[in-house]
Amino acid sequence: MTSLLPIVEELNDAPNHAARARWLLEVPLSVLIREQVTIHRLLSAAGFHEGVAYLAAEITALSATRGQDGLAPHTVRMTREYARIGIQVIARGGALEGARYVSN
């Protein structure tokens, strides 16, 4: 028996980076905020550096002071979108790393 929330246990049990990426894209944002320390630890332990960067971008965007338009600063939004695109590619099962195809 672990002390992890069942939804976070799904991340802990993910067999590869593609499954971890899908989890990151599907989990409620409130879970990312509430469990960010545990999620960061699990992603780091798995060596999923792209996932760690995505988590940081999401937390930054969700925590940023918003402007009069209700949006986070442009740089924060762009960083989040670039991180999200990278995670989406990994979630589909592969990513280009340099000139070589990488699949998990």
C-alpha positions as CSV (number, residue, x, y, z in Angstrom):
1,M,0.0,0.0,0.0
2,T,1.4,3.4,-1.0
3,S,0.5,6.8,0.2
4,L,0.0,8.0,-3.4
5,L,-3.3,9.1,-4.8
6,P,-4.7,6.4,-7.1
7,I,-4.4,8.8,-10.1
8,V,-0.7,9.5,-9.2
9,E,-0.1,5.7,-8.8
10,E,-1.0,5.5,-12.5
11,L,2.0,7.7,-13.3
12,N,4.2,5.6,-10.9
13,D,3.1,2.5,-12.8
14,A,3.6,3.9,-16.3
15,P,5.8,1.5,-18.3
16,N,7.5,4.1,-20.5
17,H,7.8,7.8,-21.4
18,A,5.0,7.7,-23.9
19,A,2.6,6.5,-21.2
20,R,3.9,9.1,-18.8
21,A,3.4,11.8,-21.4
22,R,-0.2,10.7,-22.0
23,W,-0.8,10.8,-18.2
24,L,0.6,14.3,-18.0
25,L,-1.7,15.5,-20.8
26,E,-4.8,13.8,-19.4
27,V,-4.5,14.4,-15.6
28,P,-6.6,17.3,-14.2
29,L,-4.5,20.4,-13.8
30,S,-5.5,20.6,-10.2
31,V,-3.7,17.3,-9.6
32,L,-0.6,18.7,-11.1
33,I,-0.7,21.6,-8.8
34,R,-1.6,19.7,-5.6
35,E,0.8,16.8,-6.2
36,Q,3.6,18.7,-8.0
37,V,6.4,17.6,-5.7
38,T,5.5,13.9,-5.9
39,I,5.0,14.1,-9.7
40,H,8.3,15.8,-10.1
41,R,10.0,13.1,-8.0
42,L,8.4,10.3,-10.1
43,L,9.3,11.9,-13.4
44,S,12.9,12.6,-12.3
45,A,13.3,9.0,-11.0
46,A,12.1,7.7,-14.4
47,G,14.6,10.0,-16.2
48,F,11.8,11.7,-18.0
49,H,13.4,15.1,-18.3
50,E,10.9,16.4,-20.9
51,G,8.1,15.5,-18.5
52,V,9.8,17.5,-15.7
53,A,10.1,20.5,-18.1
54,Y,6.5,20.2,-19.1
55,L,5.4,20.0,-15.4
56,A,7.4,23.1,-14.6
57,A,5.9,25.0,-17.6
58,E,2.3,24.1,-16.5
59,I,2.9,25.0,-12.9
60,T,4.5,28.3,-14.0
61,A,1.6,29.1,-16.3
62,L,-1.0,28.2,-13.7
63,S,0.7,30.2,-11.0
64,A,1.6,33.3,-13.1
65,T,0.0,36.7,-12.4
66,R,-2.4,37.4,-15.2
67,G,-2.7,40.6,-17.1
68,Q,-5.9,42.6,-17.7
69,D,-6.8,40.2,-20.5
70,G,-6.9,37.4,-18.0
71,L,-3.9,35.7,-19.6
72,A,-0.4,34.9,-18.3
73,P,2.4,36.8,-19.9
74,H,3.2,35.9,-23.5
75,T,6.5,34.3,-22.7
76,V,4.9,32.0,-20.1
77,R,2.2,31.0,-22.5
78,M,4.6,30.2,-25.3
79,T,6.9,28.2,-23.0
80,R,3.9,26.2,-21.9
81,E,2.8,25.5,-25.5
82,Y,6.2,24.5,-26.7
83,A,6.5,22.1,-23.7
84,R,3.0,20.7,-24.5
85,I,3.8,20.1,-28.1
86,G,6.9,18.1,-27.1
87,I,4.9,16.0,-24.7
88,Q,2.2,15.4,-27.4
89,V,4.9,14.0,-29.7
90,I,6.3,11.7,-27.0
91,A,2.7,10.6,-26.1
92,R,2.3,9.5,-29.7
93,G,5.2,7.2,-29.3
94,G,8.3,8.9,-30.5
95,A,10.2,12.1,-31.0
96,L,13.0,13.3,-33.2
97,E,16.2,13.8,-31.3
98,G,18.8,15.5,-33.6
99,A,18.7,13.4,-36.8
100,R,17.8,10.2,-35.1
101,Y,14.3,8.8,-34.4
102,V,13.7,7.9,-30.8
103,S,10.9,5.7,-29.5
104,N,10.1,4.6,-26.0
